[in-house]
Amino acid sequence: MSEVQAVEPRQDWAAFEKHAGGVVLALRELGRAVAASGLDPRLCELLKVRVSQLNGCAFCLQYHLNLGRQLGLPALQLDQLACWRDSPAFAPRERAALAWAEALTLQAAHPDTEPAYAALQAQFSPVEIANVTAAIGHINAWNRIAGGLRFTPPAP
């Protein structure tokens, strides 16, 4: 069995907050706007966990798994999120949002987002679509920062 190698942060959270405080404030404000939009916080956490899985951001993945558990997301959903298409644990509305999250996150590799958008339209109002899209953009931004700088993940 091979040993686990430590991944060294390129910059820790405290240094990033010090060096880019305005960015942190702006991203927090975007997060507050999404939270105030009326979207179900549990759905938002599902999206944040899935996008963080896709982007390979250990910090954001652990952070949002912790929040999802605090919000009472079912263990089955968290356990099967990586294979949500094959799991009965997700409602049609969640499936549509997850498909949209994957379409936006992987857009460069798979530019045809029409099927995912059509599924989204069948489940969400135009206002909700705007806010789901903002939530996905928000976590993608955080993933690029926290993953790129290799922030140390929080404790579970």
HELIX and SHEET records of a PDB file:
HELIX    1   1 TRP A   13  HIS A   19  1                                   7    
HELIX    2   2 GLY A   21  ALA A   35  1                                  15    
HELIX    3   3 PRO A   41  ASN A   55  1                                  15    
HELIX    4   4 ALA A   58  GLN A   70  1                                  13    
HELIX    5   5 ALA A   75  GLN A   80  1                                   6    
HELIX    6   6 LEU A   81  ASP A   86  5                                   6    
HELIX    7   7 PRO A   92  THR A  105  1                                  14    
HELIX    8   8 GLU A  114  GLN A  123  1                                  10    
HELIX    9   9 PRO A  126  GLY A  148  1                                  23    
END                                                                             
